[in-house]
Amino acid sequence: MKRMNPKVDFFFTRAKKWQEEFEKLRMIILDCGLTEELKWGVPCYTFGKRNIVLIHGFREYCALLFFKGALLKDAKGILIQQTKNVQAARQVRFTNVREIVKLKPILKAYIYEAIEVEKAGLKVSFRKTSDFIIPEEFQNKLDKISALKTAFYALTPGRQRAYIFYFSQPKQSKTRESRVEKCVRQILNGKGLND
């Protein structure tokens, strides 16, 4: 019961890299009865309007991303947390079609499990923004400028986390300070990092 969405076809036809891998993943996913949509410029597969998996490609690999992968049992140990800050999503990465073909029954089992997670209404327990450590350079700025502190805590928790992650990434304090300085005006204007 494969239902390809013509609005998504361009993604597969324009892919310069991973085209064969993308097509194979597409067929496996559609075999599981999911609805194919285009979200964030990539093929996204839903069940009852809930996101289950998406296909995306990178320079080194292509991947199947499970939105609530953290809730899957991962009996085969194939799910990868992209970075330590990713709380819910998990990827299965591929570098060639043979890997996908070999994992086909396992991928289908994981997709069906992900559908059951949605049917059951399970939710990922996200860490609270207050659980994240604010880098010293940003904390100093918050302590010095009360308007900045007020504006920062008025942002949504997701926007607060985005800033904390962004400020925390550099290894050098000088770079962290530079990032904080560049974002002060944006925070004071009530804007998120990517607004």
C-alpha positions in Angstrom: 0.0 0.0 0.0 2.5 2.6 -1.2 1.2 6.1 -1.4 3.8 8.5 -2.7 3.1 12.1 -2.4 3.9 14.0 -5.6 4.8 17.1 -3.6 7.7 15.1 -2.1 9.0 13.6 -5.4 11.3 16.6 -6.1 13.4 15.8 -3.0 14.2 12.3 -4.4 14.8 13.5 -8.0 17.0 16.4 -7.1 19.2 14.6 -4.6 22.7 14.6 -5.9 23.9 12.3 -3.1 22.2 9.4 -1.5 19.5 9.2 -4.2 19.4 5.4 -4.2 19.5 5.2 -0.4 16.7 7.7 -0.1 14.5 5.8 -2.5 15.1 2.5 -0.6 14.2 4.2 2.7 11.1 5.7 1.1 9.8 2.3 0.0 10.4 0.7 3.4 8.6 3.5 5.2 5.6 3.6 2.8 5.3 -0.2 3.2 4.5 0.5 6.8 1.4 2.5 5.9 2.6 6.0 6.9 1.5 9.2 5.2 4.2 10.9 3.2 4.5 14.7 3.6 7.1 17.4 3.1 8.2 19.2 6.3 11.4 21.2 6.8 12.2 20.6 3.1 12.6 16.8 3.7 10.3 13.8 3.5 8.4 13.3 6.7 6.2 10.4 7.5 3.2 10.6 9.7 0.6 8.5 11.4 -2.6 10.3 12.3 -1.0 13.6 11.8 1.8 12.8 14.2 5.4 12.8 13.0 7.0 9.3 13.1 10.2 9.4 11.0 11.9 11.6 8.4 14.6 11.0 5.8 17.6 13.3 5.6 21.1 13.4 4.3 24.4 14.7 5.3 27.8 14.8 3.8 29.0 11.6 5.5 25.8 9.7 5.7 22.0 9.6 5.2 19.7 8.9 8.0 16.2 7.8 9.1 15.3 10.0 12.1 12.7 8.7 14.6 11.1 11.7 16.3 10.6 9.9 19.6 13.5 7.5 19.1 14.4 7.9 22.8 11.2 5.9 23.6 12.1 3.0 21.4 13.5 -0.2 22.9 16.4 -0.2 20.3 16.9 -4.0 20.8 19.5 -4.0 18.0 21.5 -0.9 19.3 21.2 1.0 16.0 19.8 4.3 17.2 22.2 7.2 17.5 21.7 10.4 19.5 23.0 13.1 17.2 24.4 15.3 20.0 24.1 15.3 23.8 21.5 18.1 23.6 19.1 16.1 21.4 16.5 14.8 23.9 13.9 12.9 21.8 15.0 12.1 18.3 17.3 9.3 17.3 18.9 8.4 13.9 19.8 5.3 12.1 22.7 6.2 9.8 23.6 4.6 6.4 26.5 5.0 4.0 25.2 2.7 1.3 22.1 0.8 0.0 23.4 -2.6 1.2 23.2 -1.4 4.8 19.6 -0.4 4.3 18.6 -3.7 2.6 20.3 -5.7 5.4 18.4 -3.7 8.1 15.0 -3.6 6.2 13.1 -6.0 8.6 14.6 -4.3 11.6 13.8 -0.8 10.3 10.2 -1.9 9.7 10.0 -3.3 13.3 11.3 0.0 14.6 8.8 2.0 12.5 5.9 -0.2 13.8 7.1 0.3 17.3 7.2 4.1 16.8 3.6 4.0 15.5 2.7 2.1 18.7 4.4 4.7 20.8 2.2 7.4 19.1 -1.0 5.3 19.5 -0.2 4.9 23.2 0.2 8.6 23.5 3.7 8.3 25.1 5.7 11.5 25.6 9.4 12.1 26.0 10.2 13.6 29.3 12.2 16.7 28.4 14.7 18.2 30.8 13.6 21.5 32.1 15.5 24.6 31.0 16.5 25.1 34.6 18.4 21.8 34.4 20.8 23.2 31.9 24.0 25.0 33.1 24.2 28.6 32.0 27.7 29.4 30.8 29.6 31.6 33.2 30.1 34.3 30.5 26.3 34.6 30.0 25.5 34.4 33.7 27.9 37.3 34.4 26.1 39.3 31.7 22.7 38.4 33.2 23.9 39.5 36.7 25.1 42.9 35.3 22.2 43.8 33.2 18.8 43.3 34.9 16.9 44.1 31.7 18.7 41.3 29.9 17.9 38.9 32.7 14.2 39.9 32.6 14.1 39.6 28.8 15.9 36.2 28.8 13.5 34.7 31.3 10.5 36.1 29.4 11.6 34.0 26.4 10.0 30.6 25.8 11.9 27.7 27.4 12.9 26.5 23.9 14.4 29.8 23.0 16.2 29.9 26.3 17.7 26.5 25.7 18.7 27.5 22.2 20.7 30.4 23.6 22.2 28.2 26.4 23.3 25.6 23.9 24.7 28.2 21.5 26.7 30.0 24.2 28.0 26.7 25.7 29.4 25.2 22.5 32.7 27.0 22.1 35.6 25.7 24.1 37.3 29.1 24.6 35.8 31.6 27.0 36.7 34.4 24.6 34.5 32.9 21.9 31.6 32.3 24.4 31.8 36.0 25.4 31.8 37.1 21.8 28.6 35.0 21.1 26.9 36.5 24.2 27.8 40.0 23.1 26.4 39.5 19.6 23.1 38.2 21.0 22.4 40.7 23.8 20.4 43.1 21.5 18.3 40.2 20.1 17.4 38.9 23.6 16.5 42.4 24.8 14.2 42.6 21.8 12.5 39.4 22.8 13.8 37.4 19.9 15.0 33.8 19.9 18.4 32.8 18.4 16.8 31.9 15.1 14.1 34.5 14.9 
